[in-house]
Amino acid sequence: MEKRNVILYWVFTALVSFGMLFSGMAQVISVPEMAEIAVSLGYPLYFFKIIGVWKVLAVVAILVPGFPLIKEWAYAGLFFVMSGALVSHLACGHAFSELLGPVFQTFFILGSWYFRPANRRMVGGR
């Protein structure tokens, strides 16, 4: 059972890392598609740049060994960003297809957090 949990952790973590790293970098360099999303949601472009930087830093925090408190904050931050993205898309009446990214990324974040090994948790964790 332990080996299964480690495999699930790395699968979820790879999916989170890939999604957050590439979307974060796209936001930082203002890829036109990201700018369109920002405008359609009513957010200023600089807001997406800030979120993009934090996404990239969160991925680094999750992947680097040690620093369990920083990892907890990184997971929480990514969860807030993706759940906020989901609510923003819903509030703007966007198509179902635009909800899939935030929904899947939120699921991957929760999976990575839940299956993380003991050496990546805070002492006294679940």
MODELLER restraints for C-alpha pairs under 7 A, 6 or more apart:
rsr = mdl.restraints
at = mdl.atoms
rsr.add(forms.Gaussian(group=physical.xy_distance, feature=features.Distance(at['CA:5:A'], at['CA:115:A']), mean=5.71, stdev=0.5))
rsr.add(forms.Gaussian(group=physical.xy_distance, feature=features.Distance(at['CA:6:A'], at['CA:115:A']), mean=6.92, stdev=0.5))
rsr.add(forms.Gaussian(group=physical.xy_distance, feature=features.Distance(at['CA:6:A'], at['CA:117:A']), mean=6.71, stdev=0.5))
rsr.add(forms.Gaussian(group=physical.xy_distance, feature=features.Distance(at['CA:8:A'], at['CA:115:A']), mean=6.60, stdev=0.5))
rsr.add(forms.Gaussian(group=physical.xy_distance, feature=features.Distance(at['CA:9:A'], at['CA:111:A']), mean=6.96, stdev=0.5))
rsr.add(forms.Gaussian(group=physical.xy_distance, feature=features.Distance(at['CA:9:A'], at['CA:112:A']), mean=5.08, stdev=0.5))
rsr.add(forms.Gaussian(group=physical.xy_distance, feature=features.Distance(at['CA:9:A'], at['CA:115:A']), mean=4.85, stdev=0.5))
rsr.add(forms.Gaussian(group=physical.xy_distance, feature=features.Distance(at['CA:9:A'], at['CA:116:A']), mean=5.46, stdev=0.5))
rsr.add(forms.Gaussian(group=physical.xy_distance, feature=features.Distance(at['CA:12:A'], at['CA:108:A']), mean=5.15, stdev=0.5))
rsr.add(forms.Gaussian(group=physical.xy_distance, feature=features.Distance(at['CA:12:A'], at['CA:111:A']), mean=5.79, stdev=0.5))
rsr.add(forms.Gaussian(group=physical.xy_distance, feature=features.Distance(at['CA:12:A'], at['CA:112:A']), mean=4.86, stdev=0.5))
rsr.add(forms.Gaussian(group=physical.xy_distance, feature=features.Distance(at['CA:13:A'], at['CA:112:A']), mean=5.08, stdev=0.5))
rsr.add(forms.Gaussian(group=physical.xy_distance, feature=features.Distance(at['CA:15:A'], at['CA:108:A']), mean=6.56, stdev=0.5))
rsr.add(forms.Gaussian(group=physical.xy_distance, feature=features.Distance(at['CA:16:A'], at['CA:105:A']), mean=6.30, stdev=0.5))
rsr.add(forms.Gaussian(group=physical.xy_distance, feature=features.Distance(at['CA:16:A'], at['CA:108:A']), mean=5.72, stdev=0.5))
rsr.add(forms.Gaussian(group=physical.xy_distance, feature=features.Distance(at['CA:16:A'], at['CA:109:A']), mean=6.01, stdev=0.5))
rsr.add(forms.Gaussian(group=physical.xy_distance, feature=features.Distance(at['CA:17:A'], at['CA:59:A']), mean=5.56, stdev=0.5))
rsr.add(forms.Gaussian(group=physical.xy_distance, feature=features.Distance(at['CA:20:A'], at['CA:55:A']), mean=5.72, stdev=0.5))
rsr.add(forms.Gaussian(group=physical.xy_distance, feature=features.Distance(at['CA:20:A'], at['CA:56:A']), mean=6.70, stdev=0.5))
rsr.add(forms.Gaussian(group=physical.xy_distance, feature=features.Distance(at['CA:20:A'], at['CA:59:A']), mean=6.96, stdev=0.5))
rsr.add(forms.Gaussian(group=physical.xy_distance, feature=features.Distance(at['CA:21:A'], at['CA:55:A']), mean=6.57, stdev=0.5))
rsr.add(forms.Gaussian(group=physical.xy_distance, feature=features.Distance(at['CA:21:A'], at['CA:56:A']), mean=5.25, stdev=0.5))
rsr.add(forms.Gaussian(group=physical.xy_distance, feature=features.Distance(at['CA:21:A'], at['CA:59:A']), mean=6.63, stdev=0.5))
rsr.add(forms.Gaussian(group=physical.xy_distance, feature=features.Distance(at['CA:24:A'], at['CA:52:A']), mean=3.74, stdev=0.5))
rsr.add(forms.Gaussian(group=physical.xy_distance, feature=features.Distance(at['CA:24:A'], at['CA:53:A']), mean=6.31, stdev=0.5))
rsr.add(forms.Gaussian(group=physical.xy_distance, feature=features.Distance(at['CA:24:A'], at['CA:55:A']), mean=5.35, stdev=0.5))
rsr.add(forms.Gaussian(group=physical.xy_distance, feature=features.Distance(at['CA:24:A'], at['CA:56:A']), mean=5.74, stdev=0.5))
rsr.add(forms.Gaussian(group=physical.xy_distance, feature=features.Distance(at['CA:25:A'], at['CA:52:A']), mean=6.08, stdev=0.5))
rsr.add(forms.Gaussian(group=physical.xy_distance, feature=features.Distance(at['CA:26:A'], at['CA:34:A']), mean=6.71, stdev=0.5))
rsr.add(forms.Gaussian(group=physical.xy_distance, feature=features.Distance(at['CA:27:A'], at['CA:34:A']), mean=5.96, stdev=0.5))
rsr.add(forms.Gaussian(group=physical.xy_distance, feature=features.Distance(at['CA:27:A'], at['CA:48:A']), mean=5.55, stdev=0.5))
rsr.add(forms.Gaussian(group=physical.xy_distance, feature=features.Distance(at['CA:27:A'], at['CA:49:A']), mean=5.29, stdev=0.5))
rsr.add(forms.Gaussian(group=physical.xy_distance, feature=features.Distance(at['CA:27:A'], at['CA:52:A']), mean=5.05, stdev=0.5))
rsr.add(forms.Gaussian(group=physical.xy_distance, feature=features.Distance(at['CA:28:A'], at['CA:49:A']), mean=4.47, stdev=0.5))
rsr.add(forms.Gaussian(group=physical.xy_distance, feature=features.Distance(at['CA:28:A'], at['CA:52:A']), mean=5.24, stdev=0.5))
rsr.add(forms.Gaussian(group=physical.xy_distance, feature=features.Distance(at['CA:28:A'], at['CA:53:A']), mean=6.40, stdev=0.5))
rsr.add(forms.Gaussian(group=physical.xy_distance, feature=features.Distance(at['CA:35:A'], at['CA:45:A']), mean=6.42, stdev=0.5))
rsr.add(forms.Gaussian(group=physical.xy_distance, feature=features.Distance(at['CA:38:A'], at['CA:44:A']), mean=6.54, stdev=0.5))
rsr.add(forms.Gaussian(group=physical.xy_distance, feature=features.Distance(at['CA:38:A'], at['CA:45:A']), mean=6.22, stdev=0.5))
rsr.add(forms.Gaussian(group=physical.xy_distance, feature=features.Distance(at['CA:38:A'], at['CA:48:A']), mean=6.89, stdev=0.5))
rsr.add(forms.Gaussian(group=physical.xy_distance, feature=features.Distance(at['CA:41:A'], at['CA:88:A']), mean=6.58, stdev=0.5))
rsr.add(forms.Gaussian(group=physical.xy_distance, feature=features.Distance(at['CA:41:A'], at['CA:89:A']), mean=6.90, stdev=0.5))
rsr.add(forms.Gaussian(group=physical.xy_distance, feature=features.Distance(at['CA:41:A'], at['CA:92:A']), mean=6.49, stdev=0.5))
rsr.add(forms.Gaussian(group=physical.xy_distance, feature=features.Distance(at['CA:55:A'], at['CA:78:A']), mean=6.83, stdev=0.5))
rsr.add(forms.Gaussian(group=physical.xy_distance, feature=features.Distance(at['CA:58:A'], at['CA:74:A']), mean=4.72, stdev=0.5))
rsr.add(forms.Gaussian(group=physical.xy_distance, feature=features.Distance(at['CA:61:A'], at['CA:70:A']), mean=6.52, stdev=0.5))
rsr.add(forms.Gaussian(group=physical.xy_distance, feature=features.Distance(at['CA:61:A'], at['CA:71:A']), mean=5.65, stdev=0.5))
rsr.add(forms.Gaussian(group=physical.xy_distance, feature=features.Distance(at['CA:61:A'], at['CA:74:A']), mean=6.57, stdev=0.5))
rsr.add(forms.Gaussian(group=physical.xy_distance, feature=features.Distance(at['CA:62:A'], at['CA:71:A']), mean=5.27, stdev=0.5))
rsr.add(forms.Gaussian(group=physical.xy_distance, feature=features.Distance(at['CA:62:A'], at['CA:74:A']), mean=6.79, stdev=0.5))
rsr.add(forms.Gaussian(group=physical.xy_distance, feature=features.Distance(at['CA:66:A'], at['CA:120:A']), mean=6.44, stdev=0.5))
rsr.add(forms.Gaussian(group=physical.xy_distance, feature=features.Distance(at['CA:68:A'], at['CA:120:A']), mean=5.60, stdev=0.5))
rsr.add(forms.Gaussian(group=physical.xy_distance, feature=features.Distance(at['CA:68:A'], at['CA:121:A']), mean=5.35, stdev=0.5))
rsr.add(forms.Gaussian(group=physical.xy_distance, feature=features.Distance(at['CA:68:A'], at['CA:122:A']), mean=5.24, stdev=0.5))
rsr.add(forms.Gaussian(group=physical.xy_distance, feature=features.Distance(at['CA:69:A'], at['CA:122:A']), mean=6.38, stdev=0.5))
rsr.add(forms.Gaussian(group=physical.xy_distance, feature=features.Distance(at['CA:75:A'], at['CA:109:A']), mean=6.74, stdev=0.5))
rsr.add(forms.Gaussian(group=physical.xy_distance, feature=features.Distance(at['CA:75:A'], at['CA:113:A']), mean=6.84, stdev=0.5))
rsr.add(forms.Gaussian(group=physical.xy_distance, feature=features.Distance(at['CA:79:A'], at['CA:106:A']), mean=6.04, stdev=0.5))
rsr.add(forms.Gaussian(group=physical.xy_distance, feature=features.Distance(at['CA:79:A'], at['CA:109:A']), mean=6.64, stdev=0.5))
rsr.add(forms.Gaussian(group=physical.xy_distance, feature=features.Distance(at['CA:82:A'], at['CA:102:A']), mean=5.21, stdev=0.5))
rsr.add(forms.Gaussian(group=physical.xy_distance, feature=features.Distance(at['CA:82:A'], at['CA:105:A']), mean=6.87, stdev=0.5))
rsr.add(forms.Gaussian(group=physical.xy_distance, feature=features.Distance(at['CA:82:A'], at['CA:106:A']), mean=5.90, stdev=0.5))
rsr.add(forms.Gaussian(group=physical.xy_distance, feature=features.Distance(at['CA:83:A'], at['CA:102:A']), mean=6.78, stdev=0.5))
rsr.add(forms.Gaussian(group=physical.xy_distance, feature=features.Distance(at['CA:83:A'], at['CA:106:A']), mean=6.74, stdev=0.5))
rsr.add(forms.Gaussian(group=physical.xy_distance, feature=features.Distance(at['CA:85:A'], at['CA:102:A']), mean=6.25, stdev=0.5))
rsr.add(forms.Gaussian(group=physical.xy_distance, feature=features.Distance(at['CA:86:A'], at['CA:99:A']), mean=6.06, stdev=0.5))
rsr.add(forms.Gaussian(group=physical.xy_distance, feature=features.Distance(at['CA:86:A'], at['CA:102:A']), mean=5.47, stdev=0.5))
rsr.add(forms.Gaussian(group=physical.xy_distance, feature=features.Distance(at['CA:86:A'], at['CA:103:A']), mean=6.84, stdev=0.5))
rsr.add(forms.Gaussian(group=physical.xy_distance, feature=features.Distance(at['CA:89:A'], at['CA:99:A']), mean=6.62, stdev=0.5))
